[in-house]
Amino acid sequence: MSGNMTINLKIWRQTGDKGAFETIKVPNVSPDMSFLEMLDEANELLMKQNTEPFAFDHDCREGICGMCSLVINGVPHGPDYAITTCQLHMRSFKDGDIIVVEPWRASAFPIIKDCVVDRTAFDRIIAAGGFISVNTGSAQDANNIPVPKVDADKSFDAAACIGCGACVAACKNASAMLFVAAKVSHLALLPQGKVERTKRVLNMVEQMDKEGFGNCTNLYECEAACPKEISVDNIARMNREYLGANIMHDEVIRTAKL
Amino acid sequence: MQETLDRIPEIREEFYKNVNVLGSGNDFNKNLEHAMRVADYLDFAPLMAEDALHREESCGGHFREEHQTEDHEAKRDDENFSYVAAWEYKGKNAKHELHKEELTFENVELSTRSYK
């Protein structure tokens, strides 16, 4: 696919501790190309010049896996609303535009190479409590457990989180509150999740703090950048859950290992 | 398919001689990862061609033009090919050794599914 746009890319390159911006001029860009396809073209140019191509994360390229993670012109996932980087297309830009591409900036997400960051902090938070404990074997009939539709809907919306980390990248404090709140809410709203809700919120918040994410100061940049439109209402819910868990009288539940 | 089998060692030689992998081996390197995947494909390709050549029937996704029914469906040869072909690696560019894992069905009779 080729077209007649020329894009001036300023991309962040980093190997080891120090990095810097590099400029590449990418010709023949079609407005129908996706942003990542344009980056692929830029990489082809680099390869032809025998220079190491630019590393960036991607997987499904369909908007659902949570891997692609670029801050484009200062906004995580770029200028268009409620989409991931892979779903951003070049028609959002004009011929001759200068586009600045950076990784997710957060000390809890160390840079591995160029724009690839280490997001295993999120995995550790989920491992700390983002699950329910059940004896598996034959599943019981799901309809045996009544769930209010309102709760099911809110839980579903919270469950839409793909764990990309755009919320952290958008936040001035690099807080992971939206991500943790989405998981805590998703499970706290459902009967299966209520069983361990006390310990879950305490453990997940503790892990979040250990990882070095910042604190929430209600800026709501996270909600604005989220490709799945996760609401900050979830943060409010998690704050209530956290408060409730802390004043929970039952010592056994509060201090037991999950 | 015989042609394919003959061409593969050539392609493999050329790949190993001429591949240009940018970046270093000491660092996160996607280009190296991709090159190694292609190397794996090239190792696997002669086996796929060998297996396809030896199985003289059409079965599932394996279709030989000369083994089809009148309405162009796959024609199996259960008498001769009712087995799983497990191939043993015998070295680069050497032919693989076939180990047949026979498929015998005691309680169910082998029949042909109709897609009509």
Interface residues (C-beta under 8 A of the other chain):
Chain A: T15 L46 M47 N50 T51 E52 P53 A55 I112 K113 V116
Chain B: N20 L22 G23 D27 F28 K30 N31
